[in-house]
Amino acid sequence: MKKVLLSEFSALELKNLMDKKEKLTAICAFGSLESHGWHCPLGTDTFIPTEAAILAAQRLDNTLVVPLCPLVLQSTTTAILCL
């Protein structure tokens, strides 16, 4: 299985990849961080998007998965990014 998560690359591996002068595509998954009850992890809605991004990147050439961008719902009509 090829490495696609940016966070798993060393600086040298990333440099070598970028030195190839080929276009790179980055996939950034989005998911909400919210409570689903006291017994569940807050990242429940991030697990599937992250895994889907990894599976897609493994099938594509020159594609990396960058860290997930979590969303936090402030109200039913507004979403803000947690950066």
N, C-alpha and C positions, 0 to 999 in steps of 0.2 A: 504494500500500500504506500503510495507516494505521500510525502510530507506536503501539506497545504496550509496549515495554520501558521500565520506569520509569527506568532509568539513562540513557536517551536524551532524557528530558524536561528542559527547563530549569525552574528554580524558578517562573518566571512561568507557563509552560505548565501545570504541575501546579496552581498556585493557581487559574488560570482554569478548569481542569477541575473542581476541587473546589468552586468558587464556583457551579457549576451546580446544586448541591443535589440531584443525582441520586446514587443508590447506585452505588458503585464496587465491582467485584469484583477481587480480586487472585489471581493464580495463582502459586504457588511450586512450582517443579519440584524434585525430589530426585534425586540420583544419587551414586554412590560415586566417590571419588578413590582410585584404587589402581593399582598397576603391572600392566600387561599385557605386560611385557617391556621390555627396555632401549630398544627402538626406537619404542615407542608413547607418546603423551602420557598423563599421569595422568588427564586429564578425559574419557577415551573414553566412560565411562558417563554423562557429563553432557550430551553433545552432543545425543542424541536427545530426552531429556526436555525440554531447553530449547527445541529447535525445535518439538516438539509443543505446548508451552505457547504459543509465539508464534503458531503456526498457529491454535490454538483461540481465542486472544484476538483475532486479526484477524477472526474470524467472529462474535464476540460484541460487543454494545454495552457501553460503560462498563467495559471489562475491561483490566487492566494485568498485565504479567508482572513480578514482583519478582525480585530476584537469587536465583539458584539456591542451595539449601541443601545443601552437599556432606556426604555421609556417609562416614565412614572405618570400615572394619570392624576391630574390635579382636580379635575371635575369630569362630568360626563361629556363635556364639549371641548375641553382643553387638554392637550398633552404637552409636556415639557421634556426636553432632553436632560438627562443627568450626565453632565460632563465632568 
